[in-house]
């Protein structure tokens, strides 16, 4: 009986501290408007802190938002249970973030996706997002700075 109670306690503890996000479904105008910045970019550097990681991104394309530089710092939790993203230097990402100028934040619960390592399940979502973003960009459709 004691081992069963121990396992139940550990499962309850584990499940209580895992990341849980709602399914966002297909992107729409309402979701698009809920973000301050939507970009594609390349991960240049990652500085891991105890609770937060600072991710430096070289911007490739801006679909929405204003930045003061073509390099931004993106904050995300460094704890998987707190819904942080975990990119690697050199990877390309589609980022949905909130913030201002050069400092933004994101999480697994946004539409943010890794464009370098795409699963079959994510591929359709990413393609649909990019089509939507190209049609609805608030930026000059030809704007593109080559960082990638």
C-alpha positions as CSV (number, residue, x, y, z in Angstrom):
1,X,0.0,0.0,0.0
2,X,2.8,2.4,0.9
3,X,4.5,2.1,-2.6
4,X,1.1,2.8,-4.3
5,X,0.6,6.0,-2.2
6,X,4.2,7.1,-3.0
7,X,3.6,6.7,-6.7
8,X,0.3,8.5,-6.5
9,X,1.9,11.4,-4.7
10,X,4.8,11.6,-7.1
11,X,2.4,11.6,-10.1
12,X,0.2,14.3,-8.5
13,X,3.3,16.4,-7.9
14,X,4.6,15.9,-11.4
15,X,1.3,16.6,-13.1
16,X,0.7,19.7,-11.0
17,X,3.9,21.3,-12.4
18,X,3.8,20.5,-16.1
19,X,3.2,23.0,-18.9
20,X,-0.4,23.0,-20.0
21,X,-1.5,25.1,-23.0
22,X,-4.9,25.4,-24.8
23,X,-5.1,24.3,-28.4
24,X,-4.9,27.5,-30.5
25,X,-6.4,26.0,-33.6
26,X,-5.9,27.7,-37.0
27,X,-4.5,31.2,-36.8
28,X,-7.0,34.0,-37.3
29,X,-7.1,37.8,-37.1
30,X,-7.9,37.7,-33.3
31,X,-4.8,35.7,-32.6
32,X,-2.7,37.8,-35.0
33,X,-3.7,40.9,-33.2
34,X,-2.9,39.5,-29.7
35,X,0.9,39.6,-30.4
36,X,3.1,42.6,-30.5
37,X,5.8,41.0,-32.7
38,X,5.7,38.2,-35.2
39,X,9.0,37.3,-37.0
40,X,11.2,34.6,-38.4
41,X,14.7,34.6,-37.3
42,X,17.9,32.7,-36.5
43,X,19.0,31.9,-32.9
44,X,22.3,33.7,-32.4
45,X,22.9,33.2,-28.6
46,X,21.2,31.8,-25.5
47,X,22.0,32.9,-22.0
48,X,20.5,30.5,-19.4
49,X,19.4,31.9,-16.1
50,X,17.9,29.9,-13.2
51,X,14.3,30.8,-14.1
52,X,14.6,32.7,-17.4
53,X,16.6,32.3,-20.5
54,X,17.6,35.3,-22.8
55,X,17.5,34.3,-26.4
56,X,19.2,36.6,-29.0
57,X,17.6,36.3,-32.4
58,X,18.7,37.8,-35.7
59,X,15.6,38.8,-37.5
60,X,15.0,37.5,-41.0
61,X,11.5,38.7,-41.7
62,X,9.0,40.8,-39.7
63,X,5.3,40.1,-40.2
64,X,4.0,42.3,-37.4
65,X,5.5,44.8,-35.0
66,X,8.2,47.3,-34.6
67,X,11.8,46.8,-33.5
68,X,14.6,49.2,-33.0
69,X,17.2,46.7,-34.2
70,X,17.4,43.7,-36.4
71,X,18.5,41.7,-33.4
72,X,16.1,41.2,-30.5
73,X,16.3,39.6,-27.1
74,X,13.5,37.1,-26.4
75,X,12.8,36.0,-22.8
76,X,11.4,32.6,-22.1
77,X,11.2,30.4,-19.0
78,X,14.3,28.2,-18.6
79,X,12.0,25.6,-16.9
80,X,10.1,23.2,-19.1
81,X,7.3,23.0,-16.5
82,X,6.8,26.8,-16.9
83,X,6.3,26.4,-20.7
84,X,9.6,27.8,-21.9
85,X,10.9,27.2,-25.4
86,X,14.2,25.5,-25.9
87,X,15.9,26.6,-29.1
88,X,19.5,25.8,-30.1
89,X,22.0,28.3,-31.6
90,X,21.7,28.3,-35.4
91,X,18.1,27.1,-35.5
92,X,15.5,29.1,-37.4
93,X,12.2,29.9,-35.6
94,X,8.9,31.5,-36.3
95,X,8.3,33.7,-33.2
96,X,5.1,35.1,-31.8
97,X,6.0,37.5,-28.9
98,X,4.9,40.4,-26.8
99,X,7.0,43.3,-25.6
100,X,8.7,46.5,-27.0
101,X,11.7,47.6,-29.1
102,X,14.3,44.9,-28.5
103,X,13.0,43.0,-25.5
104,X,10.2,40.5,-26.0
105,X,8.9,37.3,-24.4
106,X,7.3,34.1,-25.6
107,X,6.3,30.6,-24.4
108,X,5.2,27.2,-25.6
109,X,1.6,28.4,-25.3
110,X,2.1,30.9,-28.1
111,X,2.2,29.9,-31.8
112,X,6.0,30.0,-31.7
113,X,7.5,27.1,-33.7
114,X,11.0,25.7,-34.5
115,X,11.4,25.9,-38.3
116,X,14.6,23.8,-38.2
117,X,13.2,20.7,-36.5
118,X,9.6,20.3,-37.7
119,X,7.5,17.2,-36.9
120,X,4.9,16.0,-39.4
121,X,2.1,17.3,-37.1
122,X,3.6,20.8,-36.9
123,X,4.4,21.0,-40.6
124,X,0.8,21.7,-41.7
125,X,0.3,24.3,-38.9
126,X,3.5,26.1,-39.8
127,X,2.6,26.2,-43.5
128,X,-0.9,27.6,-42.7
129,X,0.6,30.2,-40.4
130,X,3.1,31.4,-43.0
131,X,0.4,31.7,-45.7
132,X,-1.8,33.7,-43.3
133,X,1.1,35.9,-42.2
134,X,2.1,36.7,-45.8
135,X,-1.5,37.7,-46.6
136,X,-1.9,39.7,-43.4
137,X,1.5,41.3,-42.7
138,X,1.4,44.8,-41.3
139,X,4.9,45.3,-42.8
140,X,6.2,46.0,-46.3
141,X,5.8,42.6,-48.0
142,X,9.2,42.9,-49.6
143,X,11.1,43.6,-46.3
144,X,13.7,41.0,-45.6
145,X,17.1,41.3,-44.0
146,X,19.4,38.3,-44.6
147,X,20.5,36.9,-41.2
148,X,19.6,33.3,-42.1
